[in-house]
Amino acid sequence: MSACPPSPPNHDDITLNFRMRDPRFTALPVKDILRIRMDDLGIKNSDLQRALDYAKPNVIAMMRSGTMSLPPSKALVAACLLELDPVFFLSKVIAENDPALWDAISAVMGQHLMTKNELALIHMVRQGLDGHDVDLATMPAFVEAIAPALKATLDRENALTQAAIDRIDK
């Protein structure tokens, strides 16, 4: 099983991907992410069932209801079909299925697990610094300048997550 095909390394594509909102639904359980993304993309249970190589579509209905968990071994294929970042979705699946395992993975690999959006940000910083290795986190002017943008982004993402939760509750 392989991850989704990577975006082309072209800077314009990376910048475009960074600016596009990737529906991450961080506060939602996997069952709700499945339900929302399948509804948004018009994916039927049978479509996901075939992609994940299950014999019957009722398995997907059980995952969407929360009576069955999505196995981590199927998360990458599901992420691709649902147009979700594979690192994000796999981390959600593992953390939900086995929190202790996710804690161990995070402790060992946390600094190496990055989503496509995080990689695009790093690419932008590297280009902006023209190859200079600068510890921006220790520069008060940078931290002060970026804080309002981070706060505004966090507020927006929290509002989008709450809208998704409200949509599920209806």
BAZATOR-869067 format. One record per residue: residue in three letters; x, y, z of N, C-alpha, C in turn. Coordinates in steps of 0.001 Angstrom, whole numbers, padded with zeros to 6 digits, always signed. Example, Ala and Ser with C-alpha at 12.3 -4.5 7.8 and 13.67 -1.06 7.14 Angstrom:
2
ALA+013190-005690+007800+012300-004500+007800+013200-003300+007800SER+012850-002250+007080+013670-001060+007140+012900+000030+007870
END
This chain:
170
MET+000853-001173+000000+000000+000000+000000+000895+001231+000000SER+000559+002200-000812+001375+003407-000857+000537+004623-000489ALA+001236+005677-000146+000555+006922+000193+000029+007561-001082CYS-000745+008617-000935-001247+009330-002099-000071+009845-002913PRO-000246+009968-004215+000841+010523-005014+001203+011915-004509PRO+002503+012207-004385+002905+013519-003872+002579+014621-004874SER+002405+015809-004339+002221+016966-005214+003519+017231-005950PRO+003439+017780-007156+004660+018088-007875+005517+019069-007074PRO+006844+018974-007174+007703+019841-006384+007753+021281-006876ASN+006989+021627-007877+006940+022979-008401+006501+023955-007308HIS+007225+025072-007143+006931+026040-006076+005508+026569-006169ASP+005024+026834-007393+003668+027367-007540+002640+026377-007010ASP+002857+025081-007274+001931+024066-006776+001976+023988-005262ILE+003174+024070-004685+003311+023998-003233+002640+025203-002594THR+002833+026383-003156+002199+027579-002620+000689+027465-002730LEU+000185+026976-003860-001253+026812-004044-001804+025825-003019ASN-001130+024678-002842-001594+023690-001876-001595+024262-000471PHE-000612+025079-000152-000526+025665+001185-001697+026609+001425ARG-002110+027343+000408-003175+028324+000582-004559+027698+000553MET-004690+026512-000012-005988+025838-000056-006281+025250+001311ARG-007505+025366+001764-007867+024811+003065-008048+023307+002945ASP-007220+022558+003647-007340+021114+003698-008307+020786+004822PRO-009420+020098+004559-010400+019834+005615-009857+018839+006632ARG-009405+019322+007769-008699+018465+008714-009562+018022+009879PHE-010549+018784+010274-011484+018359+011315-010774+017752+012529THR-009778+018438+013024-008929+017920+014077-009684+017445+015308ALA-010725+018117+015706-011421+017766+016945-012449+016645+016763LEU-012648+016182+015549-013689+015177+015293-013144+013756+015335PRO-013974+012807+015752-013556+011399+015674-013541+010930+014216VAL-012826+009853+013974-012674+009313+012618-014034+009025+011990LYS-014976+008480+012748-016297+008143+012186-016966+009385+011597ASP-016825+010528+012258-017439+011753+011746-016676+012302+010545ILE-015368+012163+010555-014577+012586+009392-014977+011748+008182LEU-015115+010439+008374-015558+009576+007270-016905+010038+006735ARG-017844+010237+007637-019203+010618+007234-019209+011947+006473ILE-018527+012938+007006-018528+014269+006379-017844+014240+005016ARG-016638+013651+004956-015897+013659+003690-016612+012821+002628MET-017192+011694+003021-017924+010891+002046-019127+011663+001525ASP-019845+012348+002408-020980+013161+001973-020515+014300+001066ASP-019446+014994+001479-018933+016122+000692-018513+015701-000714LEU-017917+014524-000819-017354+014079-002096-018293+013140-002866GLY-019455+012843-002284-020403+011958-002961-019919+010506-003040ILE-019129+010096-002053-018608+008731-002029-019611+007839-001306LYS-019981+006755-001944-020922+005805-001346-020146+004776-000517ASN-020856+004129+000409-020233+003077+001207-019564+002031+000314SER-020251+001679-000772-019702+000648-001671-018416+001117-002345ASP-018282+002428-002609-017048+002962-003199-015870+002780-002243LEU-016078+003171-000987-015007+003036+000005-014747+001562+000313GLN-015796+000763+000343-015665-000676+000591-014763-001320-000465ARG-014966-000984-001727-014128-001537-002796-012692-001025-002682ALA-012538+000273-002404-011191+000847-002298-010400+000216-001145LEU-011098-000097-000060-010438-000682+001110-010389-002210+001054ASP-010958-002776-000017-010917-004217-000245-011664-005016+000820TYR-012872-004551+001142-013753-005303+002031-014791-006019+001181ALA-015277-007147+001676-016238-007954+000925-017618-007302+000860LYS-018019-006592+001938-019369-006043+002000-019348-004576+002429PRO-020269-003762+001872-020312-002346+002229-020808-002077+003646ASN-021431-003065+004299-021916-002808+005658-020753-002531+006616VAL-019538-002957+006266-018365-002675+007086-018152-001155+007158ILE-018342-000488+006038-018170+000970+006002-019278+001627+006811ALA-020498+001138+006718-021599+001677+007530-021268+001548+009012MET-020661+000433+009396-020274+000241+010793-019178+001234+011207MET-018251+001523+010310-017209+002513+010608-017807+003907+010737ARG-018742+004215+009851-019375+005538+009895-020222+005722+011142SER-020747+004636+011684-021559+004736+012901-020705+004652+014161GLY-019456+004211+014009-018572+004095+015162-018602+002744+015836THR-019368+001781+015298-019395+000456+015905-018185-000380+015509MET-017446+000068+014502-016205-000580+014077-015188+000508+013787SER-013936+000259+014109-012867+001226+013844-012242+000966+012485LEU-011793+002038+011861-011020+001910+010633-009638+001394+011021PRO-009207+000266+010457-007875-000233+010792-006782+000707+010255PRO-005724+000917+011019-004630+001774+010544-004065+001319+009195SER-004089+000020+008936-003555-000486+007665-004375-000008+006466LYS-005579+000478+006683-006454+000953+005607-006513+002482+005545ALA-005865+003161+006488-006007+004615+006610-005438+005375+005416LEU-004325+004924+004860-003729+005665+003746-004597+005617+002494VAL-005160+004449+002206-006051+004334+001050-007290+005200+001273ALA-007845+005141+002482-009017+005961+002796-008691+007440+002683ALA-007536+007857+003185-007137+009268+003122-007076+009753+001681CYS-006509+008946+000815-006421+009334-000602-007812+009501-001216LEU-008674+008528-000979-010025+008580-001546-010811+009762-000974LEU-010603+010054+000310-011342+011125+000982-010670+012491+000836GLU-009561+012521+000101-008821+013759-000137-008388+014426+001165LEU-007838+013603+002060-007303+014074+003334-005800+013866+003338ASP-005096+014673+004097-003666+014503+004225-003403+013142+004887PRO-002598+012276+004270-002382+010938+004819-001738+010934+006204VAL-000803+011826+006470-000161+011881+007791-001193+012278+008841PHE-001987+013278+008536-003033+013705+009468-004009+012567+009745PHE-004517+011935+008687-005566+010933+008872-005030+009683+009565LEU-003849+009236+009192-003261+008075+009858-003046+008366+011340SER-002598+009561+011656-002399+009901+013077-003732+009883+013828LYS-004814+010368+013222-006138+010318+013852-006573+008872+014095VAL-006384+008022+013087-006815+006627+013187-006030+005900+014279ILE-004715+006049+014277-003907+005356+015285-004210+005891+016680ALA-004301+007205+016816-004569+007795+018137-005910+007328+018687GLU-006879+007150+017816-008206+006708+018252-008232+005205+018556ASN-007557+004413+017727-007563+002962+017896-006658+002490+019029ASP-005524+003162+019197-004534+002719+020187-003764+003932+020700PRO-004341+004678+021657-003699+005907+022144-002272+005693+022658ALA-002006+004574+023302-000651+004323+023809+000335+004165+022651LEU-000083+003494+021594+000780+003358+020417+001052+004731+019810TRP-000005+005558+019699+000198+006893+019132+001144+007719+020007ASP+001032+007601+021313+001953+008316+022205+003396+007872+021947ALA+003604+006569+021760+004953+006059+021488+005467+006550+020137ILE+004631+006494+019117+005034+006977+017794+005365+008465+017856SER+004531+009229+018528+004767+010675+018644+006067+010971+019385ALA+006333+010195+020449+007554+010418+021220+008800+010152+020382VAL+008741+009145+019523+009909+008777+018722+009974+009553+017413MET+008842+009714+016756+008821+010266+015399+008151+011632+015275GLY+007625+012157+016356+006820+013373+016298+007406+014497+015478GLN+008701+014724+015629+009304+015846+014904+009473+015553+013415HIS+009271+014309+013013+009436+013939+011608+008105+013746+010886LEU+007003+013765+011613+005690+013587+011002+005137+014953+010625MET+005069+015213+009331+004564+016504+008871+003541+016316+007769THR+002515+017135+007832+001510+017113+006779+002026+017879+005567LYS+001314+017730+004467+001671+018440+003242+001672+019956+003483ASN+000718+020446+004270+000651+021883+004549+001839+022351+005368GLU+002266+021540+006345+003429+021906+007149+004702+021915+006299LEU+004826+020948+005398+005979+020919+004502+005996+022129+003575ALA+004819+022543+003121+004738+023718+002254+005180+024972+003004LEU+004823+025077+004277+005256+026217+005088+006777+026228+005239ILE+007342+025072+005502+008804+024981+005608+009460+025392+004295HIS+008897+024940+003189+009428+025311+001872+009385+026835+001679MET+008274+027449+002072+008159+028909+001934+009206+029626+002784VAL+009412+029155+004013+010416+029782+004897+011805+029619+004299ARG+012115+028433+003822+013435+028209+003231+013666+029104+002030GLN+012662+029246+001189+012804+030130+000034+012951+031576+000486GLY+012143+031965+001468+012204+033347+001946+013529+033702+002602LEU+014177+032717+003201+015466+032958+003857+016643+032674+002933ASP+016346+032327+001686+017366+032113+000669+018496+031195+001151GLY+018095+030103+001824+019083+029117+002235+019726+029357+003586HIS+019480+030497+004204+020055+030763+005531+019300+029954+006588ASP+020045+029386+007522+019441+028623+008607+019316+029541+009811VAL+018100+030049+010025+017841+031014+011083+016844+030419+012068ASP+017109+030562+013356+016193+030076+014381+015120+031147+014614LEU+014092+031123+013773+013043+032142+013831+012289+032116+015156ALA+012191+030963+015779+011446+030845+017036+012078+031635+018174THR+013340+031987+018047+014016+032760+019105+014135+034238+018746MET+013549+034632+017641+013605+036037+017221+012314+036728+017634PRO+012371+037589+018665+011150+038227+019169+010337+038932+018085ALA+010992+039614+017160+010262+040339+016116+009455+039378+015241PHE+010032+038225+014919+009323+037246+014104+008143+036660+014878VAL+008401+036256+016116+007355+035658+016947+006204+036639+017130GLU+006537+037900+017381+005513+038936+017564+004720+039170+016275ALA+005403+039119+015142+004732+039350+013859+003824+038186+013469ILE+004233+036975+013762+003476+035803+013326+002321+035462+014264ALA+002408+035866+015529+001390+035500+016527-000035+035867+016107PRO-000297+037077+015601-001685+037397+015206-002193+036516+014054ALA-001319+036196+013111-001735+035340+011994-002046+033928+012492LEU-001236+033421+013406-001495+032100+013970-002805+032090+014752LYS-003049+033121+015526-004283+033223+016320-005502+033277+015398ALA-005427+034096+014348-006543+034208+013405-006799+032875+012701THR-005738+032173+012337-005881+030877+011688-006490+029855+012639LEU-006030+029851+013878-006580+028945+014887-008066+029225+015109ASP-008421+030485+015234-009833+030843+015421-010688+030370+014247ARG-010178+030558+013023-010904+030122+011826-011065+028598+011821GLU-009999+027867+012102-010060+026407+012100-010998+025897+013186ASN-010974+026537+014357-011896+026146+015424-013342+026390+015013ALA-013594+027496+014332-014953+027797+013867-015393+026777+012807LEU-014497+026399+011901-014830+025407+010884-015084+024039+011520THR-014296+023694+012521-014504+022439+013222-015845+022457+013939GLN-016168+023571+014596-017453+023672+015290-018605+023588+014300ALA-018454+024189+013120-019490+024095+012088-019679+022645+011654ALA-018574+021895+011557-018684+020478+011202-019391+019700+012301ILE-019069+020000+013550-019739+019335+014685-021223+019658+014668ASP-021572+020926+014470-022975+021321+014431-023701+020612+013276ARG-023025+020444+012156-023609+019785+010990-023920+018316+011315ILE-023041+017684+012080-023235+016280+012447-024412+016145+013395ASP-024537+017086+014321-025578+017015+015328-026981+017191+014745LYS-027079+017770+013566-028396+018034+012976-028934+016847+012251
END
